[in-house]
């Protein structure tokens, strides 16, 4: 919906439908640049990556490693000449149970990672909105849009306030 409204306003201004109306000043913020090039953005990304690595390690310890060990034991016992059929059956059952548990835990892991990504993006956007609003008031801008994923069709360097947003974030806004 926001994209449609933005496109409508952009079209209206570009085609002269706004003749006689006050001109509007627009600022652009490149979120990708903030996340990748600012100390603040990289710091937040490191925190998120740390949480992902921690969750991955938990998954390996609770699931992947026990399953791998069970499979290795099962293969070793099967190679033995005097292997007991009940021991093989027990390990095969354990392998099935661990495989089932691992698929459930893996799905939970994926859900947690999606939530982390969503929370991470949301926290960045909320903070950038706050900083951008402050800068927009200082510069008397009427509109600040995000130049990310094709939302902005055109933006001149003169209205790009990304570096100012980075500076404010770095100052601990």
LUMTIMI-38420 format. One record per residue (C-alpha): x negated, y, z negated; residue number from 1; residue in one letter. Coordinates in steps of 0.25 Angstrom, whole numbers. Last residue first. Layout:
N
+-------+-------+-------+-----+------+
|    px |    py |    pz |  nr | rest |
+-------+-------+-------+-----+------+
|     X |     Y |     Z | NUM |    a |
...
+-------+-------+-------+-----+------+
***
This chain:
173
+-------+-------+-------+-----+------+
|    px |    py |    pz |  nr | rest |
+-------+-------+-------+-----+------+
|   -85 |    37 |   -77 | 173 |    x |
|   -98 |    30 |   -80 | 172 |    x |
|  -108 |    38 |   -72 | 171 |    x |
|  -109 |    27 |   -62 | 170 |    x |
|   -94 |    27 |   -60 | 169 |    x |
|   -94 |    42 |   -57 | 168 |    x |
|  -106 |    40 |   -47 | 167 |    x |
|   -99 |    29 |   -40 | 166 |    x |
|   -86 |    37 |   -39 | 165 |    x |
|   -94 |    48 |   -33 | 164 |    x |
|  -101 |    39 |   -23 | 163 |    x |
|   -88 |    34 |   -19 | 162 |    x |
|   -82 |    47 |   -16 | 161 |    x |
|   -81 |    46 |    -1 | 160 |    x |
|   -73 |    58 |     3 | 159 |    x |
|   -85 |    65 |    11 | 158 |    x |
|   -90 |    51 |    16 | 157 |    x |
|   -77 |    50 |    25 | 156 |    x |
|   -67 |    40 |    23 | 155 |    x |
|   -59 |    32 |    33 | 154 |    x |
|   -50 |    20 |    34 | 153 |    x |
|   -50 |    18 |    19 | 152 |    x |
|   -44 |     5 |    14 | 151 |    x |
|   -53 |    -3 |    22 | 150 |    x |
|   -58 |   -12 |    11 | 149 |    x |
|   -63 |    -1 |     2 | 148 |    x |
|   -64 |    14 |     4 | 147 |    x |
|   -55 |    17 |    -9 | 146 |    x |
|   -47 |    29 |    -8 | 145 |    x |
|   -48 |    43 |   -15 | 144 |    x |
|   -36 |    53 |   -13 | 143 |    x |
|   -34 |    67 |   -16 | 142 |    x |
|   -48 |    71 |   -19 | 141 |    x |
|   -51 |    83 |   -28 | 140 |    x |
|   -66 |    80 |   -29 | 139 |    x |
|   -65 |    79 |   -44 | 138 |    x |
|   -51 |    73 |   -44 | 137 |    x |
|   -56 |    62 |   -34 | 136 |    x |
|   -68 |    60 |   -43 | 135 |    x |
|   -59 |    56 |   -55 | 134 |    x |
|   -50 |    48 |   -46 | 133 |    x |
|   -62 |    41 |   -40 | 132 |    x |
|   -67 |    37 |   -54 | 131 |    x |
|   -54 |    32 |   -59 | 130 |    x |
|   -51 |    24 |   -46 | 129 |    x |
|   -66 |    19 |   -47 | 128 |    x |
|   -63 |    13 |   -61 | 127 |    x |
|   -50 |     7 |   -57 | 126 |    x |
|   -56 |     1 |   -44 | 125 |    x |
|   -68 |    -5 |   -51 | 124 |    x |
|   -59 |   -11 |   -62 | 123 |    x |
|   -49 |   -17 |   -52 | 122 |    x |
|   -60 |   -23 |   -44 | 121 |    x |
|   -66 |   -30 |   -56 | 120 |    x |
|   -53 |   -34 |   -61 | 119 |    x |
|   -49 |   -40 |   -47 | 118 |    x |
|   -63 |   -47 |   -46 | 117 |    x |
|   -62 |   -53 |   -60 | 116 |    x |
|   -48 |   -57 |   -57 | 115 |    x |
|   -53 |   -64 |   -44 | 114 |    x |
|   -64 |   -70 |   -52 | 113 |    x |
|   -55 |   -76 |   -63 | 112 |    x |
|   -46 |   -82 |   -52 | 111 |    x |
|   -58 |   -89 |   -45 | 110 |    x |
|   -62 |   -94 |   -59 | 109 |    x |
|   -48 |   -99 |   -62 | 108 |    x |
|   -48 |  -106 |   -48 | 107 |    x |
|   -62 |  -112 |   -51 | 106 |    x |
|   -57 |  -117 |   -65 | 105 |    x |
|   -45 |  -124 |   -58 | 104 |    x |
|   -54 |  -130 |   -48 | 103 |    x |
|   -64 |  -134 |   -59 | 102 |    x |
|   -54 |  -141 |   -67 | 101 |    x |
|   -49 |  -149 |   -56 | 100 |    x |
|   -64 |  -153 |   -52 |  99 |    x |
|   -66 |  -156 |   -67 |  98 |    x |
|   -54 |  -165 |   -68 |  97 |    x |
|   -58 |  -172 |   -55 |  96 |    x |
|   -73 |  -174 |   -60 |  95 |    x |
|   -68 |  -179 |   -74 |  94 |    x |
|   -59 |  -189 |   -67 |  93 |    x |
|   -71 |  -194 |   -58 |  92 |    x |
|   -80 |  -194 |   -70 |  91 |    x |
|   -70 |  -203 |   -78 |  90 |    x |
|   -68 |  -212 |   -65 |  89 |    x |
|   -83 |  -214 |   -64 |  88 |    x |
|   -85 |  -217 |   -79 |  87 |    x |
|   -73 |  -227 |   -77 |  86 |    x |
|   -80 |  -234 |   -65 |  85 |    x |
|   -93 |  -236 |   -73 |  84 |    x |
|  -105 |  -234 |   -65 |  83 |    x |
|  -114 |  -246 |   -66 |  82 |    x |
|  -121 |  -243 |   -52 |  81 |    x |
|  -123 |  -229 |   -55 |  80 |    x |
|  -120 |  -220 |   -43 |  79 |    x |
|  -106 |  -217 |   -47 |  78 |    x |
|  -111 |  -212 |   -61 |  77 |    x |
|  -120 |  -202 |   -54 |  76 |    x |
|  -109 |  -196 |   -45 |  75 |    x |
|  -100 |  -195 |   -57 |  74 |    x |
|  -110 |  -188 |   -65 |  73 |    x |
|  -113 |  -178 |   -54 |  72 |    x |
|   -98 |  -175 |   -52 |  71 |    x |
|   -96 |  -173 |   -67 |  70 |    x |
|  -108 |  -164 |   -68 |  69 |    x |
|  -103 |  -155 |   -56 |  68 |    x |
|   -89 |  -155 |   -62 |  67 |    x |
|   -95 |  -150 |   -76 |  66 |    x |
|  -104 |  -140 |   -69 |  65 |    x |
|   -92 |  -134 |   -60 |  64 |    x |
|   -82 |  -133 |   -71 |  63 |    x |
|   -85 |  -126 |   -84 |  62 |    x |
|   -99 |  -122 |   -82 |  61 |    x |
|   -97 |  -118 |   -67 |  60 |    x |
|   -84 |  -110 |   -70 |  59 |    x |
|   -91 |  -103 |   -82 |  58 |    x |
|  -102 |   -99 |   -73 |  57 |    x |
|   -93 |   -94 |   -62 |  56 |    x |
|   -85 |   -86 |   -73 |  55 |    x |
|   -99 |   -79 |   -78 |  54 |    x |
|  -103 |   -77 |   -63 |  53 |    x |
|   -89 |   -70 |   -61 |  52 |    x |
|   -91 |   -61 |   -73 |  51 |    x |
|  -105 |   -57 |   -69 |  50 |    x |
|  -100 |   -54 |   -55 |  49 |    x |
|   -90 |   -44 |   -62 |  48 |    x |
|  -100 |   -37 |   -70 |  47 |    x |
|  -109 |   -36 |   -58 |  46 |    x |
|   -98 |   -30 |   -50 |  45 |    x |
|   -95 |   -20 |   -61 |  44 |    x |
|  -110 |   -16 |   -61 |  43 |    x |
|  -111 |   -15 |   -46 |  42 |    x |
|   -99 |    -5 |   -46 |  41 |    x |
|  -105 |     4 |   -57 |  40 |    x |
|  -119 |     4 |   -51 |  39 |    x |
|  -112 |     8 |   -38 |  38 |    x |
|  -115 |     2 |   -25 |  37 |    x |
|  -106 |   -11 |   -23 |  36 |    x |
|   -94 |    -8 |   -31 |  35 |    x |
|   -94 |     7 |   -28 |  34 |    x |
|   -97 |     5 |   -14 |  33 |    x |
|   -85 |    -5 |   -12 |  32 |    x |
|   -76 |     4 |   -19 |  31 |    x |
|   -78 |    15 |    -9 |  30 |    x |
|   -71 |    27 |   -14 |  29 |    x |
|   -65 |    37 |    -4 |  28 |    x |
|   -60 |    51 |    -8 |  27 |    x |
|   -49 |    59 |     0 |  26 |    x |
|   -46 |    73 |     0 |  25 |    x |
|   -32 |    77 |     4 |  24 |    x |
|   -28 |    88 |    14 |  23 |    x |
|   -15 |    96 |     9 |  22 |    x |
|    -4 |    94 |    19 |  21 |    x |
|    -1 |   103 |    31 |  20 |    x |
|    -4 |    92 |    40 |  19 |    x |
|    -3 |    78 |    33 |  18 |    x |
|     2 |    70 |    45 |  17 |    x |
|   -11 |    74 |    52 |  16 |    x |
|   -14 |    60 |    57 |  15 |    x |
|   -26 |    57 |    48 |  14 |    x |
|   -19 |    62 |    35 |  13 |    x |
|    -6 |    54 |    38 |  12 |    x |
|   -15 |    42 |    42 |  11 |    x |
|   -23 |    42 |    30 |  10 |    x |
|   -11 |    44 |    21 |   9 |    x |
|    -4 |    32 |    28 |   8 |    x |
|   -17 |    24 |    27 |   7 |    x |
|   -18 |    27 |    12 |   6 |    x |
|    -3 |    23 |    10 |   5 |    x |
|    -5 |    10 |    17 |   4 |    x |
|   -18 |     7 |    10 |   3 |    x |
|   -11 |    10 |    -4 |   2 |    x |
|     0 |     0 |     0 |   1 |    x |
+-------+-------+-------+-----+------+
***
